[in-house]
Amino acid sequence: MAAFVPLAEALGSYLHDGDSVAFEGFTHLIPHAAAHEAIRQGRRDLTLIRMTPDIIYDQMIGMGCARKLVFSYAGNPGVGLLRRLRDAVEKDWPRAIEIEEHSHAAMANAYEAGAAGLPSAFFRGYRGVELATVNPNIKSVTCPFTGEELAAVPAVRPDVAIIHAQRADRRGNVLVEGIVGVQKEAVLAAGRAVVTVEEVVDDVTDVHPNACVLPHWTITAICEVPGGAHPSYAHGYYDRDNAAYLEWDGISADREEFQTWMERHVLGATPDVFAGRVAHLRRRAA
Amino acid sequence: MSDFTPDEMMTIAAARALKTDDVVFVGIGAPSAACNVARLTHAPDITLIYESGTIGTAPSVLPLSIGDGELCETAVTTVAVPEMFRYWLMGGRITVGFLGAAQLDRFGNINTTVIGEYAHPKVRLPGGGGAPEIAASCGEVFITMKQSTRGMVEKIDFMTSFGHGAGGDARRKLGLTTAGPTLLITDLAIWKPDPETKEFTVTSLHPGVTRGEVEAACAWPAQFASELDETPPPTALEIDTLRDLQARSKAAHEGRAA
């Protein structure tokens, strides 16, 4: 049953050192405020799981929160490489990081298998490609009906899933709209789920009969954090801050500049700063 | 039309290769520009699919990421990412996959994973993302990249996405039933695989480009078709469409009014 709590309390209660955690969001609704809270709380030895680790995982890795990264595309979308991740992989700074690398198709299937309670996922993939030789979690199975050889990967079953969504209602049902990514699968695959939302409203179950709604009993904790996806966006609330993604390339290029930025904007900040960060990105018509 | 850059010629040549009844899985960067120029010129009914789940999208500006809001707002429908990959990509519903590459070899094999050794890379690149299964599942694959000896290499450092392997019938031997890379469009030329060996062969030079320039910007010994065409220069409509799109996109990405 979803509990409505402040973000600091939710992460303090439900995300522990050493956990495997998926801060999901496929280029939309990325839970920046929650990731910053995890950094402030000094979480360590996390296994970070995500299809598209971008700025938040770059920040968490650069701040030494992560022991391992499970991913399928690690870049600043449309901008370039993740420089803090590169520093960790190439130069072990601030610490060495283990990586488990997949393709998108594999991760998407693995999340779906996790949501379905299956041990693994099968799909027609990884043929002829080299990831299968460097990742021991990529194997193959033979279809018992046709004899076709298919790729197999273990299901993703994180200890914790953390997502950002548009709205929760007072019972704790959560509505996700727009590019929904793998958030539903991540929540259903995880042991615990923490959701930050733009706002809490009376009812989200009257939007559309086929809307993506996560029933309240699938969620552990809900935190109201307006603007909590910034510089990512929340469809219907505010636009993506593309300029901030472009700026991150420079900030993250240098260790000292990165640390100074993190001290100022993350360690010395609170979740309520996010509302102000998106004020200029809200549509005039909204 | 004589005033255009090699980059513009590359994007426009790539746009021309797309048909209005194509269903295209679009990569970010040059592929995205090419696909939208096609949509805004000769291929108005083309279906553009971005891996974030947007099907049949028609953005007014080029997205910075594959999941910008406008892709969803203008799409026919937006599906969850597992459905995108399972039903639409691996379900065999895409006619053309459009990919870029950090490193490419003569058989259209692509590396976007690492420069150097995987365990101790010189440069850790973003990785494959959707590309390994795009390269395997789409009816055919178009590749677009700027030519350089660092990018077009004798041997790629990592096989992120399978093209034609070691050439010949390598795809068929692996059980792949799709055509794989059928077109390579660079800033200098158009290349197509040899029907037998599957080695990329220059079939058309862009206006003003020499064989020597193509050879100098490619680390393997470039092969040329016996009858070499010259790529028609961009038309006024093509170049205006591309420049308008890029100007709008730049303004939008920097947070200015378009």
Interface residues (C-beta under 8 A of the other chain):
Chain A: F26 T27 H28 M51 T52 F71 S72 Y73 A74 G75 P77 G78 V79 L81 L82 L85 R86 V89 E90 E101 S103 H104 A105 A108 N109 Y111 E112 F123 R124 G125 Y126 R127 G128 V129 E130 L131 V134 E148 E149 G178 I179 V180 G181 V182 K184 E185 C212 Y233 H235 D239 R240 D241 N242 A243 Y245 L246
Chain B: I28 G29 E51 S52 G53 T54 P63 L64 S65 I66 G67 D68 G69 L71 C72 E73 T78 A80 V81 P82 M84 F85 R86 L89 M90 T113 Y118 A119 H120 P121 K122 V123 R124 L125 P126 G127 G128 G129 G130 A131 P132 E133 A136 S137 F158 M159 T160 S161 F162 G165 A170 R171 L174 G175 L176 A252 H253 E254 G255
